Amino acid sequence: MSVRALVVDPAAPAAVRLGEVTDPVAGPGQVLVEVSHASLNYGDLNDARSGRVPAGAVLGSDAAGVVVRAAADGTGPAAGTRMVALTTGAFAERVAIDVGALAEVPKSLDPAKAVALPVAGVAALRSLRAAGLGPDKTVLVTGASCGVGRFAVQLAARAGAHVIASVGSAARAEGLAAAGADEVLIGLEGLRRPVDVVIDSVGGSQLVAAWQLLAPGGSVQSVGWTSGEPAVFPPYATVGPAKSLTSFVIEGEAGTDLAVLTELAAEGSLAVEIGWQGSWDRFDEAAEALRGRRISGKAVLEVASARPQA
């Protein structure tokens, strides 16, 4: 028996095609999930083109759906539970998922919004935590109109920090002040005073500029590199009072943090902006819009199953 999935194919226009893979079998400590929605991240596109996810393998990390088979060992949610997860191979009709990688979706939260939370929300939450977020901090978020950026702005503001949001154009600044940004800048133009925390998803020259703005004892968390440009630091830029540039990756089980994020979203304390939503048959369209930076917030794929929902 097989299921449909978005698999890596270097010959396809976006290096991804809709195909079929073997129906997954849940192992120990796993549930089987019928997926209704998936969320596309910039990193997924890089994974497909770079070879980090091999040809023929299922792409994706963000999935939402319903548990159709509970874990055999009795752990995790029961069959029929709505859930969201951060897991490998998420872009398929059915996925076997570790119970520690998922969280239940509250009844009041649309699964299309819940599925926007795993990679972007967890990255924002954990990078701010790692940087030492606090109410006395000044936080700079670059690429603030993207999924990670919008969540980072809101979470930092919620913690009482002074938040500076940096975007690439005036059009992409929309909604960031309402989300909690105290200042919204195009690039880093005009920013002169030091900042304590930088959540950077742009890389390149903007990462260098952000580093130079960092106060002693401050931290830059490098969560992405959408510019695709090299970062060239001038001589002695890294010599002086102690501060840090840290590479960031999501490690370990995300279920606990996902539960926090879904509750915040359900109660209206964390807004989820969906900039593109459509059938996964339109993957190429979503990928092109995301890579071309024409999406503010998240791109959500509707998983159209070829068979009735269980």
Secondary structure, DSSP 4 states (H G I P E B T S, - for coil): -EEEEEEE-TTSTTSEEEEEEEPP---TTEEEEEEEEEEE-HHHHHHHHHSSS-TTSBP-SEEEEEEEE--TTS-SPPTT-EEEEE-TT-SBSEEEEEGGGEEEPPTTS-HHHHTTSHHHHHHHHHHHHHHT--TT-EEEESSTTBHHHHHHHHHHHHTT-EEEEEESSGGGGTTHHHHT-SEEEETTTT--S-EEEEEESS-HHHHHHHHHHEEEEEEEEE---TT-----PPTTTT-SS--EEEE----S--HHHHHHHHHHHHTTSS---EEEEEEGGGHHHHHHHHHTT--SBEEEEE---SS---
